[in-house]
């Protein structure tokens, strides 16, 4: 039985982005140890009719959704699928082979991963005073979590965390059922707090946010459906599945590095009381491929 996959709430809030957000950007004054290279098994390569988008998947935040995306990408499932719903300033949705927003893959639906368990070794770096609760960056992902002290009173020595729908974040579309995600996903263009805790975040665009914003949008009066010549994904693979000579290599500035913290301070000063975790975007460099 077909069902409509989408996003139930669509309140759009525009925010200022850090320099280098979602695109390759040279960063001066850094040391080699300030960077980490994204593992090829976590780098999703989306070639589109508008250009290339690179997404870092985050298994710590949504392990089952990451497995689903990897599986479908390496099957070639996403090749040729259109961006059937694009709302400028909000998000671009794709992943339905029929292009209607009503269908998915032949795999079973997966349960929502609206929260996760964070351990002391997760690599989480707090960004103080960036919104309600303890907010920060885990890998490339903006998250809100409980303090480390909470780990001492839990059976698994971990604490709760949840991904946040900031610009460039990748989320999984679903129908009205919480456990109905299948193959459709969306890429955020801007912040939207109304999605937090209701949809699964599984990754973040590190290169190509400009490409996402250039995708053909549909009229908002018809829920952003693109009925006339929509843009498409021409090929989607994990970097690990590509021949080594074709494999993109991306490195991301570590959130704990002095250079990253200096950039956070700069943006905090520029934004003043409006500063939030969604102003903190990963600084990435495309160094190969």
C-alpha positions in Angstrom: 0.0 0.0 0.0 1.5 3.4 -1.0 1.9 6.1 1.6 3.1 9.6 1.6 6.6 10.2 3.0 7.6 13.6 4.0 8.0 16.2 6.7 5.0 17.1 8.7 6.1 20.5 9.9 7.9 23.1 7.6 8.5 26.3 9.5 11.6 27.8 8.0 14.1 29.9 10.0 17.1 31.5 8.1 20.4 31.6 9.9 23.9 32.9 9.2 26.5 30.2 8.3 30.1 29.9 9.3 32.6 30.5 6.5 33.4 27.2 4.7 30.0 25.8 5.4 29.2 22.9 3.1 32.0 23.6 0.7 35.7 22.9 0.3 37.5 25.7 2.0 41.2 26.3 2.7 41.8 27.1 6.3 45.0 29.0 7.2 46.8 28.7 10.5 46.1 25.1 11.1 48.3 22.1 11.8 47.9 18.6 10.3 46.7 17.3 13.6 43.8 19.8 13.5 42.1 17.8 10.7 40.5 14.3 10.4 39.9 12.5 7.2 36.4 11.2 6.7 36.4 7.4 6.4 35.3 6.3 2.9 32.7 4.0 4.3 31.0 7.1 5.9 31.3 9.4 2.9 28.2 9.4 0.7 28.9 10.7 -2.8 25.8 12.1 -4.5 26.3 13.2 -8.1 23.3 15.4 -9.3 22.3 17.3 -12.4 23.5 20.4 -10.5 26.8 19.1 -9.2 28.3 16.9 -6.5 27.2 16.7 -2.9 29.3 14.9 -0.2 27.6 13.8 3.0 29.4 12.5 6.0 27.3 9.8 7.6 27.3 9.5 11.4 26.8 5.9 12.7 26.9 7.0 16.4 23.8 9.1 15.9 21.7 6.7 13.7 23.4 3.4 13.1 20.4 1.6 11.4 19.7 4.5 9.1 23.4 4.7 8.1 23.3 1.0 7.2 20.2 1.6 5.1 21.7 4.5 3.2 24.9 2.5 2.6 23.0 -0.5 1.4 20.8 1.3 -1.1 23.6 3.5 -2.4 25.9 0.6 -3.1 23.0 -1.2 -4.8 22.7 1.7 -7.2 19.1 2.2 -6.0 19.3 6.0 -5.9 20.7 6.4 -9.4 18.4 8.4 -11.5 16.0 9.3 -8.7 14.7 12.9 -8.7 14.4 15.5 -6.0 10.6 15.4 -6.0 10.1 17.9 -3.2 12.3 21.0 -2.9 11.3 24.0 -0.8 13.8 26.9 -1.1 15.2 27.9 2.2 14.1 24.7 3.9 15.1 21.3 2.4 15.4 19.1 -0.7 13.7 15.6 -0.6 14.5 12.6 -2.7 14.8 8.8 -2.6 11.5 7.7 -4.1 12.0 5.7 -7.3 8.5 6.7 -8.5 9.2 10.4 -8.0 5.8 10.9 -6.3 6.8 10.9 -2.6 4.6 7.8 -2.0 7.0 4.9 -2.3 10.3 3.5 -1.1 12.5 0.5 -1.6 11.7 -3.2 -1.3 13.4 -3.3 2.1 11.4 -3.2 5.3 10.7 0.1 7.0 13.1 0.9 9.9 12.4 2.3 13.3 13.0 5.9 14.1 16.3 6.8 15.7 15.3 10.2 17.2 17.9 9.9 20.0 21.1 8.0 20.7 23.3 7.0 23.6 26.6 9.0 23.9 29.6 7.6 25.5 32.6 9.5 26.9 34.7 8.4 23.9 32.2 9.8 21.3 34.4 12.8 20.4 31.6 15.2 21.4 32.8 18.8 21.8 30.5 21.2 23.6 29.7 24.7 22.3 28.6 26.6 25.4 25.7 29.0 25.3 24.6 27.8 21.9 21.0 27.0 22.7 18.9 25.1 25.3 20.7 22.3 27.0 24.2 21.1 26.4 24.8 21.5 22.6 27.9 20.8 20.6 29.4 18.9 17.7 29.9 15.2 17.3 31.9 14.4 14.2 30.2 16.9 11.8 26.8 16.7 13.5 25.1 19.3 15.7 23.6 17.5 18.8 22.0 18.3 22.1 22.9 15.9 25.0 23.0 15.5 28.7 26.2 16.3 30.6 29.0 13.7 31.0 28.2 13.5 34.7 25.0 11.8 33.9 27.0 8.8 32.6 28.0 7.9 36.2 24.4 7.1 37.1 23.4 5.1 34.0 23.8 1.3 33.5 25.5 1.6 30.2 27.8 4.5 31.3 26.3 6.6 28.5 24.0 9.6 28.3 21.2 10.6 25.9 21.7 12.7 22.8 19.8 13.8 19.8 20.7 15.3 16.4 19.5 18.8 15.5 18.1 20.0 12.2 20.7 22.7 11.3 21.7 23.7 7.8 23.3 20.9 5.8 22.0 18.1 8.1 20.6 15.0 6.3 17.4 13.6 7.7 15.2 10.6 6.9 11.7 11.2 5.6 8.8 9.1 6.9 5.1 8.8 6.8 2.9 9.6 9.8 4.2 6.5 11.6 7.3 7.0 13.7 8.9 3.8 12.5 8.1 4.2 8.7 11.4 5.4 7.3 12.5 3.5 4.2 14.6 5.1 1.4 13.5 8.7 1.2 15.7 11.4 2.7 16.1 15.1 2.7 19.0 17.6 2.9 18.5 20.8 5.0 19.2 24.2 3.5 18.5 26.1 6.8 17.7 25.5 10.4 14.3 24.1 11.4 13.8 23.4 15.1 10.3 22.0 14.6 11.8 18.8 13.2 14.0 18.1 16.2 13.1 14.8 17.9 10.5 13.9 15.3 12.7 12.9 12.4 16.0 11.0 12.3 19.3 12.8 11.5 21.9 10.6 10.0 24.6 12.8 8.5 25.6 16.2 7.2 26.6 17.8 3.9 30.3 18.7 4.2 30.8 19.7 0.5 28.1 20.9 -1.9 25.5 22.8 0.2 25.6 25.3 -2.6 24.5 22.5 -5.0 21.6 21.6 -2.7 20.4 25.2 -2.6 20.6 25.3 -6.4 18.2 22.4 -7.0 15.0 23.3 -8.8 12.3 24.2 -6.2 8.6 23.5 -6.5 5.9 26.0 -5.7 5.4 26.3 -1.9 1.7 26.5 -2.5 1.8 22.8 -3.6 4.0 21.7 -0.8 7.2 22.1 -2.8 6.4 19.3 -5.3 8.5 19.6 -8.4 6.4 18.4 -11.3 8.3 19.9 -14.2 11.8 18.7 -15.1 13.1 18.1 -11.5 16.8 17.7 -10.8 18.0 14.2 -10.2 20.7 12.1 -8.5 22.7 10.7 -11.4 24.8 8.4 -9.3 25.0 7.7 -5.6 27.7 5.6 -4.0 29.6 5.3 -0.8 33.2 6.6 -1.4 34.4 3.1 -0.3 32.6 1.5 -3.3 34.3 3.8 -5.9 37.6 2.9 -7.6 40.4 4.5 -5.7 41.2 6.9 -8.5 37.6 8.2 -8.5 37.2 8.3 -4.7 36.9 11.8 -3.2 38.9 12.4 0.0 37.6 15.0 2.4 39.1 16.2 5.6 37.2 18.2 8.3 38.6 20.5 10.9 38.3 19.0 14.3 35.9 20.8 16.7 38.4 20.6 19.5 41.2 22.4 17.5 42.2 25.9 18.2 41.4 27.0 14.7 37.8 25.7 14.9 37.3 27.3 18.4 38.7 30.6 17.0 36.1 30.5 14.2 33.3 29.7 16.7 34.4 32.7 18.8 34.4 34.9 15.6 30.9 33.8 14.6 29.7 34.1 18.2 30.9 37.7 18.3 29.3 38.5 15.0 25.9 36.9 15.9 25.7 38.2 19.4 22.6 37.1 21.3 21.3 35.3 18.1 24.2 32.8 18.2 23.2 29.2 18.1 24.7 25.7 17.4 23.3 26.0 13.9 25.8 28.8 13.2 28.6 26.3 13.7 29.2 24.6 10.4 32.0 22.1 9.7 35.0 23.5 7.8 35.9 20.9 5.1 38.6 20.6 2.4 38.3 18.4 -0.6 41.9 17.0 -0.8 41.6 14.2 -3.4 39.3 12.6 -5.9 
